[in-house]
Amino acid sequence: MIYTQQLKQLLNELGLAKGRNCLLFVILDKSPNELIAVIESNGFTVNEICLEGELNLLEILTGWGETAESSIYFVSGISNQFPWVLGYLNLHRDLFYNIKRPVIIVGSEYEISEIAKLAPDFFRFRSRTYNLTKKRMRDKEEKFTMSLEKPEPVYYSLPIFEEEKGEEKLKERIKVDEYLLGTVRDDYKKAELYMSLALSHFKLDDFKKGKEYFDKSNAIRDKLSDEKGVLINYKRIADVLLWKGHLEEATEQYNQVLKLNPNLAEAYFSRGVAYHKLNQYERAIEDYNRAIEFNPEFTDAYNGRGVAYGEKGEFDSAIEDFDKAIEFNPESVGAYSNRGAAYYRKGEFDSAIEDYNRAIEFNPESVGAYSNRGLAYANKGEFDRAIEDYNRAIELSPNMAEAYYNRGNAYGEKGEFERAIENYNRAIEFNPEFTDAYSNRGVAYGGKRDFDSAIEDFDKAIEFNPEFTDAYSNRGAAYYRKGEFDTAIADFNKAIEFNPEYAAAYSNRGNAYAKKGEFDRSIEDYNKAIEFNPEYAAAYFNRGNAYGEKGEFDRSIEDYNRAIEFNPEYAAACFNKGVALGKLERHEEAIECYDKALELNPTDEDAWFAKGVNLEKLGHKDEAEHCYQKARELGYEAS
Amino acid sequence: MKAKALPEVYDIFDPQEPLSGEKLREYYVNRESPVERLSGILTATQKPLKYLFVGSRGNGKSTELNKLSELVKDTLLVIPFSIRERLNLFDVEYADVLLVIGAEIYEKVSEQVELSKELNEYLNSWSETVVERVEEKQKGIGLGAGFTAIVKLSGKIGTQVTTREITRDVIKPRMSDLIDAINKIIADAEEKLGKKLLVIIDDLDKVNLEKAEELFYGHGAELTQPLCKVIYTIPQPLLFSNKIRQIVLQYFDGHEVLGNIKLHNRNGEVSSEGYEVIKEVAQKRMNEDLITEESLSSAIEFSGGILTEFIRIVNNAANIADTEGRERIGTEDVERAITEIRNDYIRILSKEDSEILKSVSETKEKTDGERFQNLLFSLAILEYSNGKIWYDIHPTIKAVIE
């Protein structure tokens, strides 16, 4: 950067103004980076402030006390906050006096002129305006030409999708805009101010007023034949309607926008989002398609389309779209997260985990990614890792009912029922109608053998969802454990009513009938259970028991065999098979079974005793005695 | 302290704040101003006079009002405050102003005397009703009790739109009661102190014309009901339209104009008093040898008689000279500074403006219309008075216009 007179004087002034208030304007026609570098190389510390969105310059400047004495503030991007910042600075300019650090506001000729015109009291506070443009450098002699007041189109960046800052701020904004309306003469600016007012009122849910201002703005634009402006206006209204959740109206406005400009990728995308939120996935996908057609690198559109495919269950198409989104934006946390979810839905848990890993890499505070990764681990049976992830999610979002629920499930799977219950408690605290949490808490109580509490929880779950099949089945199981077999059967009936192929419900109902001595009915139920789940080891086992009670030992043995086939470590099945064989006087085979049972469970005193009995029957008295001895040692008591 | 070197000149010549307190005593220079006369009028009579005070942006209005306070403080209890600090210039209504007047009077007076028991009882009971209504609509606002709650409320309406709106809704139907309360406080205080009160409301001239009309034209009656002496600043353009002028002036006992310091008479003759005043301003703040005679004259000339501009020219010139390693401000430094200020004006002017500027430069008369007012507001056109009011364009742009 050439050290022009202006630049030298600027640097000198910064030195003189060290540690005291000083407001300077600098006109630049290129990036400020060079200037900042020059200032820094002259011994100053530059605090850069790039204004945009809702950043409040004065709020930031009040922290001046924390900066070194050689600090200066360098403010750019002021036009991002036109027009309201002008009114705001003009109003609060006396606050500048308390800031004991030089403040440089840099901008184009246009920006600085606007400040001079529309914030004159603030502008008067300046020490000086420096002009560091090339034009200034070239002209040795200042040429004074005043331009014709030809109104030029001006479009402010009126932010829409910003965090709700509350009614107060919006109202203040409205006052500022109304005030400025009284000051500006320029029609383009008036149109923009009306639009700004329209948006503020929409955000306050005053649609009537909003529409009034919207119409006023458009009226001016029509007069000016400002088509571009009209288009921008419709798009802004559509955007704010979308943001506010008035989806049908939003799509109508986007239709208008697209009528005026059928090539506007953004508009297709936003309309797609609206349809998406209305759960009209086909239409959404169509719109995403058009958006991509007009902007082939439209990351958000790929992402959106992927999610829409996901909602329809077309996970492969979804994954393809997320691939694309990632291609164009390799650090897209959303795309990785979504792709992870798609893999998860397909059951490809390892791929899912990989994607969540990436998402977390790019955003270490992504609650969703931790929570979902946890689910993936849980589905793989890696409950400890799952719990770690849920812990993280909860750390980041302590009110997240889902996360507590998931963590509860993981502890439940590990058999740590107390902890599971604690977690379900929190989940319910944050979401008192969390049906699944009640249900699973019931299961956990069941695990602790607290059947009364379990039943209470299932009652609640059913209250919230009267067709909750699992809850009926589980409640039935709890009544069964309490010995209330008729009530249990009633619940199993309900469960089967809602899900006629519910194998477990049949099996459990069978057990209940068996306990009542109705063995034929129980066998019917076990038949059903096996019909719907042909590898249901427990059902075979139970049917075997039922046949045994009826004295049909051959059938028993067949069933026990099947049970062991599907669950080779089914100790009880081995034992009972031994009993059946014993009844059939097939003592050697019986002994083989008891041996198997003891292999699986060496301290089973009943197995020792039974083995002994069979040995005795075979005449091996000593060996039998040995077994009886073992049994007594292990605490066998004759019943 | 007086500057002994250029860096100190830069420091002392600060275009931002009006003089007050210590600085006022040290640097103040008597200039042509209605303040002496006004102080005489105010102290001579017992009557609760209402005066308007007008002047251009940046020509030392606030400093002069501070001077006025100093002049009368032995005879009157002065209660000065700025609308800018207490309220929101974009959105100010007469109800807000009266509420703040009441709060300021109450606070200042309570520091000095104890108000009578009956008065306090009356105030407490009145306040209770108001506070109740406000708290109904804005729960948790936490105002407390007694008239102090009203003071607290007046503190909030400046910054919080919702509170402001609610307060107006509650106060407006009770306006006459509020004014009554204020007048009771004034009466009690003036008796106990043995002094009359003088309220000075600064920065009311900073509101835009629309708001000013609403306040003074629409609600001048209410604003002038407090029974103590009050000085209100108002924006210049308010007195331009004849219709408005009449109405406004009927509520008030008079208006004083603080003209810019005259460096020339209307016919172009140099007016040495003006030059001397500004020269004295410089002398009080810096050693003579820090600036050449010629460049000081030049700086004065091109300030157009506006002190803020003069101070800015010297401030900028000091920096420029210092950059070149000089120890004294010379003509080229002042010229450089003036050029920059000229550019600042050029930037906001358009060809359409130059027509009006030409006319004013020649005739020294104002023209009608909003454009003229805007130019006056932005100081491209300056107002002077010798008995009669006349206008001229800012000296830095003279060369460009002609």
Interface residues (C-beta under 8 A of the other chain):
Chain A: Q5 K8 Q9 L11 N12 E13 L16 A17 R20 N21 G87 L91 D94 F96 Y97 E109 I112 S113 A116 K117 P120 D121 R124 F125 R126 S127 R128 T129 Y130 N131 E142 F144 M146 S147 L148 E149 E167 E168 K171 E172 K175 V176 E178 Y179 G182 T183 R185
Chain B: P7 Y10 D11 P15 Q16 E17 R57 G58 R84 E85 N88 L89 F90 D91 Q160 V161 T162 E165 K206 N208 L209 E210 K211 T308 R312 N315 N316 A318 N319 I320 D322 T323 R336 A337 T339 E340 R342 N343 D344 I346 R347 I348 L349 S350 K351 E352 D353 S354 E370 F377 S378 V400
